[in-house]
Amino acid sequence: MALPAPAPITLFGATTPSGQALMELARGTQLVVAGRRPPQSPAWGGDPPPFLPCDLDHANGLGMAPSGLLVSFAPIWSFAPWVARYASTDPLGFASLQGVIACSSSSVITKRFAANGFDRGLVQRLRQAEEQLTLTCAAHGLPLRILAPTLIYGQAGPLGDRNLSKLRQLLRRLPLLPLPGEGGLRQPIHCRQLAAVALHLAHLLPSSGGDHAQPVHLPLGGDDTLTYASMLRRLQDATEPGDPARGCRLLALPPRLFQILAAPLLLLSPKFFEAVLRMGADLAGFTPAHRILGAPPEPFPVLPLAP
Ligand SMILES: NC(=O)c1ccc[n+]([C@@H]2O[C@H](COP(=O)([O-])OP(=O)(O)OC[C@H]3O[C@@H](n4cnc5c(N)ncnc54)[C@H](OP(=O)(O)O)[C@@H]3O)[C@@H](O)[C@H]2O)c1
């Protein structure tokens, strides 16, 4: 499908793997980067995009007044209050915007019944920020999409994820990894896929923003849904021959035995205990990236991976 000519984009969270990937995909689009520190020089060469210093948490002043589209991979609980301040302190500047794409998290769905206080607090912060951003944009008739991705992985330029790469490091260190059976379902999304979806929606938003058939809130995952154990096996297979991660044996225990063995963790850290229990939970069923992009599905893992 031919997309309309892209509006200029102001990108927040450029120093994340997804932000790096978006900068690479958005070559040819007018792009300005806003944040506390400039992104590293692009790995693909050429000049880095112009940089506007902006601390989203700085309550005094905006730091700058962007136009065009806002795309954010920064924490939504910092971005949403900043957008609200922009709308109230510079209504004319705000009215010139064409749309907002903000990244939240699928945790707002998957952790809403968490027993530990840390995760409950996270859900509350995400939910409040999503509501604030929705209200601000609705009050000014500004098109909005909130992306709620699950597990983001992969490498873009010099930046890599800190979740699947940590699992890979664990596989390198351990001879044996116990699992609750095959584990629950996962739908990891590569940072490049997330960036591609954000950019695609950014291009569509100025023309389709008023289309109320399109949901504002978009839970988003990768194109493959697989068990926790299959995800680890595919990660092992994606390492170089001779990589110690390949040698780690995945030990499928009966889920009840696994839970009994994990129980002492509850005394050390209820948050970690719950994270271990979640290995058996299904955290999938989100819209696959390829469906939005209208492209063929990409099997897990999409490369490159963080080392
Ligand atoms: N990692 C995951 O698996 C996962 C899963 C679901 C959703 N998400 C969401 O996906 C997005 C990217 O996640 P991530 O883990 O890669 O990054 P992150 O750690 O959540 O966000 C870091 C980014 O936000 C910017 N930032 C933070 N505070 C800021 C402030 N006060 N002012 C300006 N910029 C600020 C940082 O810029 P500086 O360079 O200034 O530090 C950095 O670029 C986030 O919205 C996150 O909530 C992540």
The ligand as a Gaussian input file, in Angstrom:
#p B3LYP/6-31G(d) Opt

LIG

0 1
 N       12.208000      -3.608000      27.389000
 C       11.063000      -4.267000      27.209000
 O       11.015000      -5.499000      27.082000
 C        9.772000      -3.485000      27.121000
 C        8.583000      -4.223000      27.109000
 C        7.402000      -3.520000      26.941000
 C        7.398000      -2.153000      26.759000
 N        8.571000      -1.459000      26.810000
 C        8.523000      -0.019000      26.531000
 O        9.251000       0.192000      25.317000
 C        9.952000       1.445000      25.357000
 C       11.453000       1.183000      25.195000
 O       11.857000       0.318000      26.255000
 P       13.398000       0.173000      26.686000
 O       13.411000      -0.859000      27.772000
 O       14.240000      -0.018000      25.474000
 O       13.750000       1.637000      27.242000
 P       13.428000       2.355000      28.673000
 O       14.531000       2.024000      29.611000
 O       12.034000       2.061000      29.122000
 O       13.476000       3.910000      28.237000
 C       14.697000       4.556000      28.114000
 C       14.591000       5.683000      27.107000
 O       13.758000       6.726000      27.604000
 C       14.499000       7.953000      27.630000
 N       14.155000       8.714000      28.828000
 C       13.969000       8.225000      30.075000
 N       13.673000       9.238000      30.928000
 C       13.704000      10.382000      30.180000
 C       13.502000      11.756000      30.490000
 N       13.226000      12.159000      31.750000
 N       13.591000      12.674000      29.497000
 C       13.895000      12.285000      28.229000
 N       14.089000      10.997000      27.874000
 C       13.995000      10.047000      28.842000
 C       15.948000       7.498000      27.721000
 O       16.762000       8.535000      27.228000
 P       18.177000       8.944000      27.880000
 O       19.152000       8.704000      26.788000
 O       18.035000      10.367000      28.218000
 O       18.410000       8.068000      29.097000
 C       15.949000       6.268000      26.823000
 O       16.044000       6.629000      25.460000
 C        9.562000       2.086000      26.691000
 O        8.464000       2.914000      26.493000
 C        9.173000       0.881000      27.569000
 O        8.251000       1.241000      28.587000
 C        9.754000      -2.084000      26.993000

